[in-house]
Each structure stands twice: as structure tokens, then as C-alpha cells.
Amino acid sequence: VNEFNFSSSNDGIYKLNDGRVFEAASLQGHIKNNLGNYGKIKCNSLIETKNSELVFLKVICEISLNDGNTIWTTLERSSSSFKAGVGESTIIDATGKYSILKGTKCIYAVTKFKNSSFVQEKCSIKDKTLNELRRK
């Protein structure tokens, strides 16, 4: 289980004549997990809406942990999951002991307040892998 919070800043909004709007944002915050790790998280996102309805949201994040390792994830949400505040993330790369998590899929839920977001993420990790991460 990962918990993270971050604040966002808008990097640009592009409004097209056909009603589509693209919004680029930078996000920075903090993370902690149930393995006792904590650290900083920084992300970049691109959101496309059309007539105020979400078309897609894609985010890439770099997580720098207190043990010196780094994890990179992508998060995605579609229009059907946007209002529910849930989505799927994937660990796309990692250093050190976390490299065994590459390809792991997670489900996340997000709650927003002004320019801040609070996220709870649950990943499906086998007990054997979890025990290996705790040992290292």
C-alpha cells in the first residue's frame, strides 16, 4: 500500500476549436508505503477533455525513496473512471531491490482539494516478492 499527497501547478492549457482542451501539469509531493519507506514524488501529467468531459489522463511519476532507490510509474484514468476518482498505475522501471516490481499493476483512488491531491494505491504483489523486499 502506498499513500502519497502532492500539489500541482499548471504548465499550460491548450484550447482547440473543436472543444478539446489539453492541460499539462507538474506535481510534487511525498509518499510512504507499508514497507516503512518514505520519500518524494514528482510527476508530469497530460489531461485531455472535450466539452468538459475527460477523454484521458496520463501521468508519469518518479519516486525517490529514503533507501536511495527510485521507482517510475505511469498512472492512467479514462472517462468512465474519472468521476469515481479511481485508476490504474503500472511500475514501469525501478532501481535496486524494487526492480522485481517492474510490470506490477496497481489500483489507486484519488481525492482532490483545490490544487492538492491525496492518493491511496494498492498493488497486487505476491507474498514471496513482498517477503523478498522486506529482507533486502
Accessible surface in RSA format (square Angstrom, percent):
REM  Atomic radii and reference values for relative SASA: ProtOr
REM  Chains: A
REM  Algorithm: Lee & Richards
REM  Probe-radius: 1.40
REM  Slices: 20
REM RES _ NUM      All-atoms   Total-Side   Main-Chain    Non-polar    All polar
REM                ABS   REL    ABS   REL    ABS   REL    ABS   REL    ABS   REL
RES VAL A   1    63.26  41.6  43.71  39.6  19.55  47.1  43.71  38.0  19.55  53.0
RES ASN A   2    26.79  18.5  26.79  25.9   0.00   0.0   0.03   0.1  26.76  25.9
RES GLU A   3    74.96  43.0  73.08  55.3   1.88   4.5  18.43  35.7  56.53  46.2
RES PHE A   4     9.83   4.9   4.82   3.0   5.00  13.0   7.06   4.3   2.76   7.9
RES ASN A   5    65.42  45.1  65.42  63.2   0.00   0.0   6.33  15.2  59.09  57.1
RES PHE A   6    26.52  13.3  20.98  13.0   5.54  14.4  25.99  15.8   0.53   1.5
RES SER A   7    53.50  45.2  48.90  65.3   4.60  10.6  18.51  39.4  34.99  49.0
RES SER A   8    35.04  29.6  26.34  35.1   8.70  20.0   8.65  18.4  26.39  37.0
RES SER A   9    65.10  55.0  58.20  77.7   6.91  15.9  48.95 104.2  16.15  22.6
RES ASN A  10    79.00  54.5  45.27  43.7  33.72  81.2  32.86  79.1  46.14  44.6
RES ASP A  11    81.50  57.1  46.17  46.0  35.34  83.6  26.63  62.7  54.88  54.7
RES GLY A  12    18.62  23.0   0.00   N/A  18.62  23.0  18.20  50.0   0.42   0.9
RES ILE A  13    87.49  49.8  58.51  43.6  28.97  69.8  58.51  42.1  28.97  78.6
RES TYR A  14   127.80  59.7 123.66  70.4   4.13  10.8  91.52  68.8  36.28  44.7
RES LYS A  15   161.73  78.9 127.49  78.2  34.23  81.5  70.65  63.6  91.08  97.0
RES LEU A  16    66.98  37.3  52.26  37.4  14.71  37.0  56.85  39.9  10.12  27.2
RES ASN A  17   168.91 116.5 128.16 123.9  40.75  98.1  39.32  94.6 129.59 125.3
RES ASP A  18    71.46  50.1  48.00  47.8  23.46  55.5  44.94 105.8  26.52  26.5
RES GLY A  19    27.46  33.9   0.00   N/A  27.46  33.9  23.40  64.2   4.06   9.1
RES ARG A  20    76.06  31.9  76.05  38.8   0.01   0.0  11.07  15.1  64.99  39.4
RES VAL A  21    41.07  27.0  41.07  37.2   0.00   0.0  41.07  35.7   0.00   0.0
RES PHE A  22    42.03  21.0  42.03  26.0   0.00   0.0  42.03  25.5   0.00   0.0
RES GLU A  23    56.07  32.2  56.07  42.4   0.00   0.0   2.51   4.9  53.56  43.7
RES ALA A  24    26.57  24.4  26.57  41.0   0.00   0.0  26.57  37.4   0.00   0.0
RES ALA A  25     9.56   8.8   8.24  12.7   1.32   3.0   8.24  11.6   1.32   3.5
RES SER A  26    30.30  25.6  28.89  38.6   1.41   3.2  18.30  39.0  12.00  16.8
RES LEU A  27    16.30   9.1  15.41  11.0   0.89   2.2  15.85  11.1   0.46   1.2
RES GLN A  28   123.04  68.8 118.69  86.7   4.35  10.4  27.83  59.2  95.21  72.2
RES GLY A  29    11.72  14.4   0.00   N/A  11.72  14.4   7.53  20.7   4.19   9.4
RES HIS A  30   103.01  56.3 102.02  70.9   0.99   2.5  78.12  80.5  24.89  29.0
RES ILE A  31     9.95   5.7   4.31   3.2   5.64  13.6   7.19   5.2   2.76   7.5
RES LYS A  32   119.70  58.4 118.72  72.8   0.99   2.3  63.72  57.4  55.99  59.6
RES ASN A  33    27.38  18.9  13.25  12.8  14.13  34.0   6.35  15.3  21.03  20.3
RES ASN A  34    84.73  58.4  52.46  50.7  32.27  77.7  35.74  86.0  48.99  47.3
RES LEU A  35    47.35  26.4  14.64  10.5  32.71  82.2  20.12  14.1  27.23  73.3
RES GLY A  36    58.78  72.5   0.00   N/A  58.78  72.5  38.56 105.8  20.22  45.3
RES ASN A  37    14.46  10.0  12.76  12.3   1.69   4.1   0.00   0.0  14.46  14.0
RES TYR A  38   132.39  61.8 132.39  75.3   0.00   0.0  92.07  69.2  40.33  49.7
RES GLY A  39    13.78  17.0   0.00   N/A  13.78  17.0  11.11  30.5   2.67   6.0
RES LYS A  40   137.96  67.3 136.53  83.8   1.43   3.4  86.45  77.8  51.51  54.9
RES ILE A  41     3.95   2.2   1.30   1.0   2.65   6.4   2.00   1.4   1.95   5.3
RES LYS A  42   118.37  57.7 116.10  71.2   2.27   5.4  61.50  55.4  56.87  60.6
RES CYS A  43     5.46   4.1   1.33   1.5   4.13   9.7   1.31   3.3   4.15   4.5
RES ASN A  44    84.50  58.3  81.72  79.0   2.79   6.7  23.14  55.7  61.36  59.3
RES SER A  45    11.68   9.9   4.72   6.3   6.96  16.0   4.47   9.5   7.21  10.1
RES LEU A  46    73.08  40.7  72.72  52.0   0.36   0.9  72.72  51.1   0.36   1.0
RES ILE A  47    36.16  20.6  35.86  26.7   0.30   0.7  35.86  25.8   0.30   0.8
RES GLU A  48    16.12   9.3  16.12  12.2   0.00   0.0   0.00   0.0  16.12  13.2
RES THR A  49    32.02  22.8  32.02  32.5   0.00   0.0  23.34  31.4   8.68  13.1
RES LYS A  50    84.81  41.4  81.79  50.2   3.02   7.2  38.78  34.9  46.03  49.0
RES ASN A  51   110.26  76.0  85.38  82.5  24.88  59.9  38.35  92.3  71.91  69.5
RES SER A  52   110.44  93.3  74.06  98.8  36.38  83.8  42.62  90.8  67.82  95.0
RES GLU A  53    91.95  52.8  90.37  68.4   1.58   3.8  46.22  89.4  45.73  37.3
RES LEU A  54     9.06   5.0   1.05   0.8   8.01  20.1   1.05   0.7   8.01  21.5
RES VAL A  55    67.18  44.2  50.37  45.6  16.81  40.5  54.14  47.0  13.04  35.4
RES PHE A  56    70.93  35.5  70.93  43.9   0.00   0.0  70.93  43.0   0.00   0.0
RES LEU A  57    17.66   9.8  16.21  11.6   1.45   3.7  16.21  11.4   1.45   3.9
RES LYS A  58    94.94  46.3  92.30  56.6   2.64   6.3  49.45  44.5  45.49  48.5
RES VAL A  59    16.36  10.8  15.91  14.4   0.44   1.1  16.36  14.2   0.00   0.0
RES ILE A  60    83.34  47.4  81.00  60.3   2.34   5.6  81.02  58.3   2.32   6.3
RES CYS A  61     2.85   2.2   1.52   1.7   1.33   3.1   1.36   3.4   1.49   1.6
RES GLU A  62    50.71  29.1  48.59  36.8   2.11   5.0  10.16  19.7  40.54  33.1
RES ILE A  63     8.08   4.6   8.08   6.0   0.00   0.0   8.08   5.8   0.00   0.0
RES SER A  64    52.71  44.5  49.71  66.3   3.00   6.9  29.77  63.4  22.95  32.1
RES LEU A  65    13.18   7.3   2.81   2.0  10.36  26.1   3.67   2.6   9.50  25.6
RES ASN A  66    74.92  51.7  34.02  32.9  40.91  98.5  21.71  52.3  53.21  51.4
RES ASP A  67    59.55  41.7  25.05  24.9  34.50  81.6  35.22  82.9  24.33  24.3
RES GLY A  68    68.79  84.8   0.00   N/A  68.79  84.8  38.80 106.5  29.99  67.2
RES ASN A  69    25.07  17.3  24.11  23.3   0.96   2.3   0.09   0.2  24.98  24.1
RES THR A  70    24.87  17.7  24.87  25.2   0.00   0.0   3.38   4.5  21.49  32.5
RES ILE A  71    15.72   8.9  15.72  11.7   0.00   0.0  15.72  11.3   0.00   0.0
RES TRP A  72    68.03  27.3  68.03  32.9   0.00   0.0  58.21  31.0   9.82  15.9
RES THR A  73     8.50   6.0   8.50   8.6   0.00   0.0   5.77   7.8   2.72   4.1
RES THR A  74    19.84  14.1  19.01  19.3   0.83   2.0  11.52  15.5   8.32  12.6
RES LEU A  75    11.36   6.3  11.34   8.1   0.02   0.1  11.36   8.0   0.00   0.0
RES GLU A  76    86.34  49.6  83.77  63.4   2.57   6.1  19.93  38.5  66.41  54.2
RES ARG A  77    19.03   8.0  11.39   5.8   7.64  18.2   4.98   6.8  14.05   8.5
RES SER A  78    55.10  46.6  52.08  69.5   3.02   7.0  42.66  90.8  12.44  17.4
RES SER A  79    61.98  52.4  49.30  65.8  12.67  29.2  16.90  36.0  45.08  63.1
RES SER A  80   104.00  87.9  67.44  90.0  36.56  84.2  58.16 123.8  45.84  64.2
RES SER A  81    22.81  19.3  19.99  26.7   2.82   6.5  20.79  44.3   2.02   2.8
RES PHE A  82    70.39  35.2  66.09  40.9   4.30  11.2  66.09  40.1   4.30  12.3
RES LYS A  83   168.54  82.2 132.71  81.4  35.83  85.3 102.04  91.8  66.50  70.8
RES ALA A  84    74.85  68.8  38.45  59.3  36.40  82.8  50.00  70.4  24.85  65.8
RES GLY A  85     8.64  10.7   0.00   N/A   8.64  10.7   8.32  22.8   0.31   0.7
RES VAL A  86    58.02  38.2  58.02  52.5   0.00   0.0  58.02  50.4   0.00   0.0
RES GLY A  87    10.03  12.4   0.00   N/A  10.03  12.4   9.41  25.8   0.62   1.4
RES GLU A  88    78.76  45.2  75.62  57.2   3.14   7.5  20.43  39.5  58.33  47.6
RES SER A  89     0.91   0.8   0.78   1.0   0.13   0.3   0.22   0.5   0.69   1.0
RES THR A  90    23.87  17.0  23.82  24.2   0.05   0.1  15.25  20.5   8.62  13.0
RES ILE A  91    11.80   6.7  11.52   8.6   0.29   0.7  11.52   8.3   0.29   0.8
RES ILE A  92    66.21  37.7  54.89  40.9  11.32  27.3  58.76  42.3   7.45  20.2
RES ASP A  93    65.25  45.7  65.25  64.9   0.00   0.0   9.75  22.9  55.50  55.4
RES ALA A  94    10.05   9.2   0.00   0.0  10.05  22.9   0.00   0.0  10.05  26.6
RES THR A  95    54.30  38.6  49.86  50.5   4.44  10.6  53.21  71.5   1.09   1.7
RES GLY A  96    49.61  61.2   0.00   N/A  49.61  61.2  33.24  91.2  16.37  36.7
RES LYS A  97    39.74  19.4  30.48  18.7   9.27  22.1  16.27  14.6  23.47  25.0
RES TYR A  98     2.33   1.1   2.33   1.3   0.00   0.0   2.33   1.7   0.00   0.0
RES SER A  99    58.40  49.3  48.14  64.2  10.26  23.6  27.29  58.1  31.11  43.6
RES ILE A 100    75.46  42.9  43.65  32.5  31.82  76.7  52.84  38.0  22.62  61.4
RES LEU A 101    10.26   5.7  10.18   7.3   0.07   0.2  10.26   7.2   0.00   0.0
RES LYS A 102   132.88  64.8 109.77  67.3  23.11  55.0  58.57  52.7  74.31  79.2
RES GLY A 103    47.15  58.1   0.00   N/A  47.15  58.1  31.22  85.7  15.94  35.7
RES THR A 104    22.59  16.1  13.83  14.0   8.76  20.9   9.36  12.6  13.23  20.0
RES LYS A 105   112.64  55.0 105.33  64.6   7.31  17.4  72.78  65.5  39.86  42.5
RES CYS A 106     3.37   2.5   1.12   1.3   2.24   5.3   2.15   5.5   1.21   1.3
RES ILE A 107   104.47  59.4 102.09  76.1   2.38   5.7 102.09  73.5   2.38   6.5
RES TYR A 108     7.69   3.6   6.57   3.7   1.12   2.9   6.04   4.5   1.65   2.0
RES ALA A 109    48.37  44.5  45.15  69.7   3.22   7.3  45.41  64.0   2.96   7.8
RES VAL A 110    23.55  15.5   8.71   7.9  14.83  35.7   9.06   7.9  14.49  39.3
RES THR A 111    93.67  66.6  89.67  90.9   3.99   9.5  60.48  81.2  33.18  50.2
RES LYS A 112   131.27  64.0 103.10  63.3  28.17  67.1  61.51  55.4  69.75  74.3
RES PHE A 113   132.11  66.1 128.56  79.6   3.55   9.2 131.91  80.0   0.21   0.6
RES LYS A 114   179.53  87.6 132.49  81.3  47.04 112.0  94.30  84.9  85.23  90.8
RES ASN A 115    85.22  58.8  76.44  73.9   8.78  21.1  32.71  78.7  52.51  50.8
RES SER A 116    32.67  27.6  31.40  41.9   1.27   2.9   8.00  17.0  24.67  34.6
RES SER A 117     5.92   5.0   5.76   7.7   0.16   0.4   0.00   0.0   5.92   8.3
RES PHE A 118   105.51  52.8 101.81  63.1   3.70   9.6 102.35  62.1   3.16   9.0
RES VAL A 119     7.45   4.9   1.23   1.1   6.22  15.0   2.73   2.4   4.73  12.8
RES GLN A 120    77.58  43.4  73.50  53.7   4.08   9.7  24.95  53.1  52.63  39.9
RES GLU A 121     7.37   4.2   7.35   5.6   0.02   0.0   0.07   0.1   7.29   6.0
RES LYS A 122   129.30  63.1 124.68  76.5   4.62  11.0  68.34  61.5  60.96  64.9
RES CYS A 123    29.91  22.6   6.05   6.7  23.86  56.1   2.85   7.2  27.06  29.2
RES SER A 124   104.91  88.7  77.17 103.0  27.74  63.9  43.15  91.9  61.76  86.5
RES ILE A 125    47.97  27.3  22.96  17.1  25.01  60.3  26.93  19.4  21.04  57.1
RES LYS A 126   164.84  80.4 154.14  94.6  10.70  25.5 105.55  95.0  59.29  63.2
RES ASP A 127   109.99  77.0 104.78 104.3   5.21  12.3  30.16  71.0  79.83  79.6
RES LYS A 128   162.63  79.3 153.84  94.4   8.79  20.9 102.14  91.9  60.48  64.4
RES THR A 129    31.28  22.2  30.69  31.1   0.59   1.4   7.01   9.4  24.27  36.7
RES LEU A 130    35.25  19.6  35.25  25.2   0.00   0.0  35.25  24.8   0.00   0.0
RES ASN A 131    70.72  48.8  69.37  67.0   1.35   3.3  12.42  29.9  58.30  56.4
RES GLU A 132    46.42  26.6  46.42  35.1   0.00   0.0  10.21  19.7  36.21  29.6
RES LEU A 133     1.24   0.7   0.25   0.2   0.99   2.5   0.25   0.2   0.99   2.7
RES ARG A 134   135.22  56.8 102.07  52.0  33.15  78.9  52.28  71.5  82.94  50.3
RES ARG A 135   177.72  74.6 141.57  72.2  36.15  86.1  74.98 102.5 102.75  62.3
RES LYS A 136   124.56  60.8  75.40  46.3  49.17 117.1  82.64  74.4  41.92  44.7
END  Absolute sums over single chains surface
CHAIN  1 A     8155.7       6644.8       1510.9       4493.8       3661.9
END  Absolute sums over all chains
TOTAL          8155.7       6644.8       1510.9       4493.8       3661.9
